[in-house]
Amino acid sequence: MTASRQIKYINPDTMPPPFGYTNVVEVRNGRMIYISGQVALNRDGQIVGIGDLAAQTKQVFENIKAALEAAEASFDDVVKFTFFLTDISQIQVVRDIRDTYINTANPPASSAVEVRRLVNEHFLIEIEAIAAGKL
């Protein structure tokens, strides 16, 4: 018999208060799932939403959803996101879409980085995810 996975979301009073993420996510007895950075390509390899951050972000989250499902996991299992944006001033667009996929009461840990360019000049966002699936 395997032990059940436990995830604890921690926002210590000794740290700055988070906005839309959790400062510390502790995973015990979980199977780790690492999802490579996803960009706005559909299943046919075509770019979705050229010039449209919202459309690209939605496609990226759909790609992450497909990856999670392939690993028999869900967004409830995601413990960390890393966002790479070509224009960090647009992060609220990303957060609004992210919030339709995640449990906002216990959001994953998160980092956001502005980059000059992604692998293709048409990509506006790339997102990596780490999940802790059930054993």
C-alpha positions as CSV (number, residue, x, y, z in Angstrom):
1,M,0.0,0.0,0.0
2,T,1.3,3.5,-0.9
3,A,1.0,6.5,1.3
4,S,-1.4,9.2,0.0
5,R,0.0,12.4,-1.4
6,Q,-0.2,15.4,0.8
7,I,0.2,19.0,-0.4
8,K,0.5,21.9,2.1
9,Y,0.2,25.5,1.0
10,I,2.1,27.9,3.2
11,N,2.2,31.7,3.3
12,P,4.4,32.5,6.4
13,D,3.8,35.8,8.2
14,T,7.5,36.4,8.0
15,M,7.3,36.7,4.2
16,P,5.7,39.3,1.9
17,P,2.0,38.5,1.3
18,P,1.5,36.8,-2.1
19,F,-0.8,38.0,-4.9
20,G,-2.3,35.1,-6.8
21,Y,0.3,32.5,-5.8
22,T,1.5,30.6,-2.8
23,N,4.9,31.4,-1.3
24,V,5.7,27.8,-0.3
25,V,4.1,24.5,-1.5
26,E,5.2,21.4,0.3
27,V,4.6,18.0,-1.3
28,R,4.8,14.8,0.7
29,N,4.5,11.3,-0.9
30,G,3.8,12.7,-4.4
31,R,4.9,11.5,-7.8
32,M,6.6,14.5,-9.5
33,I,5.5,15.5,-13.0
34,Y,7.6,18.0,-15.0
35,I,6.0,19.6,-18.0
36,S,8.2,21.3,-20.5
37,G,7.6,24.9,-21.4
38,Q,4.5,25.1,-23.5
39,V,3.8,27.6,-26.3
40,A,0.8,28.5,-28.4
41,L,0.9,25.6,-30.8
42,N,-2.2,23.5,-31.4
43,R,-2.1,19.7,-31.8
44,D,-1.3,20.2,-35.5
45,G,1.7,22.3,-34.7
46,Q,0.2,25.5,-35.9
47,I,0.6,28.8,-34.0
48,V,-2.6,30.0,-32.3
49,G,-3.3,33.7,-31.7
50,I,-0.5,35.6,-33.4
51,G,-0.4,39.0,-31.7
52,D,-3.1,37.9,-29.1
53,L,-1.7,37.2,-25.7
54,A,-5.1,36.0,-24.4
55,A,-5.6,33.5,-27.2
56,Q,-2.0,32.2,-26.8
57,T,-2.3,31.9,-23.0
58,K,-5.5,29.8,-23.4
59,Q,-3.8,27.5,-25.9
60,V,-0.8,27.1,-23.6
61,F,-3.1,26.1,-20.7
62,E,-5.0,23.7,-23.0
63,N,-1.6,22.1,-23.8
64,I,-0.7,21.9,-20.1
65,K,-4.1,20.3,-19.5
66,A,-3.4,17.7,-22.2
67,A,0.0,17.0,-20.7
68,L,-1.5,16.6,-17.2
69,E,-4.2,14.3,-18.4
70,A,-1.5,12.1,-20.2
71,A,0.2,11.8,-16.8
72,E,-3.2,11.0,-15.1
73,A,-3.1,14.3,-13.3
74,S,-5.0,17.6,-13.3
75,F,-4.5,21.3,-12.5
76,D,-5.3,20.4,-8.8
77,D,-1.9,18.6,-8.9
78,V,0.1,21.6,-10.2
79,V,2.4,22.9,-7.5
80,K,4.6,25.4,-9.5
81,F,4.3,27.5,-12.7
82,T,7.0,29.5,-14.4
83,F,5.8,32.1,-16.8
84,F,7.9,33.6,-19.5
85,L,6.4,36.6,-21.2
86,T,7.7,39.1,-23.8
87,D,5.7,41.8,-22.1
88,I,5.4,41.4,-18.3
89,S,3.1,44.4,-18.1
90,Q,0.4,42.1,-19.5
91,I,0.6,39.6,-16.6
92,Q,-3.0,40.3,-15.5
93,V,-4.2,38.8,-18.8
94,V,-2.3,35.6,-18.0
95,R,-3.5,35.5,-14.4
96,D,-7.2,36.0,-15.4
97,I,-6.9,33.0,-17.8
98,R,-4.9,30.9,-15.3
99,D,-7.5,31.5,-12.7
100,T,-10.1,29.7,-14.9
101,Y,-7.9,26.5,-14.7
102,I,-6.6,26.4,-11.1
103,N,-7.9,26.3,-7.6
104,T,-7.6,30.0,-6.7
105,A,-8.1,29.2,-3.0
106,N,-4.7,27.3,-3.1
107,P,-2.8,28.6,-6.1
108,P,0.5,27.0,-7.1
109,A,3.9,28.6,-6.3
110,S,4.8,30.8,-9.3
111,S,7.5,32.8,-11.0
112,A,7.1,35.2,-13.9
113,V,10.0,36.5,-16.1
114,E,10.0,38.9,-18.9
115,V,12.1,37.8,-21.8
116,R,13.2,39.6,-24.9
117,R,12.1,36.8,-27.3
118,L,10.9,33.2,-27.2
119,V,11.9,30.4,-29.6
120,N,9.7,31.9,-32.3
121,E,9.1,35.6,-32.7
122,H,5.3,35.1,-32.8
123,F,5.2,33.5,-29.3
124,L,4.2,35.9,-26.6
125,I,4.2,33.4,-23.7
126,E,5.7,30.1,-22.6
127,I,4.7,28.3,-19.4
128,E,6.4,25.4,-17.5
129,A,4.6,23.4,-14.9
130,I,5.5,21.1,-12.1
131,A,2.8,18.8,-10.7
132,A,2.7,16.3,-7.8
133,G,0.5,13.4,-8.9
134,K,-0.9,10.7,-6.7
135,L,1.3,7.7,-6.1
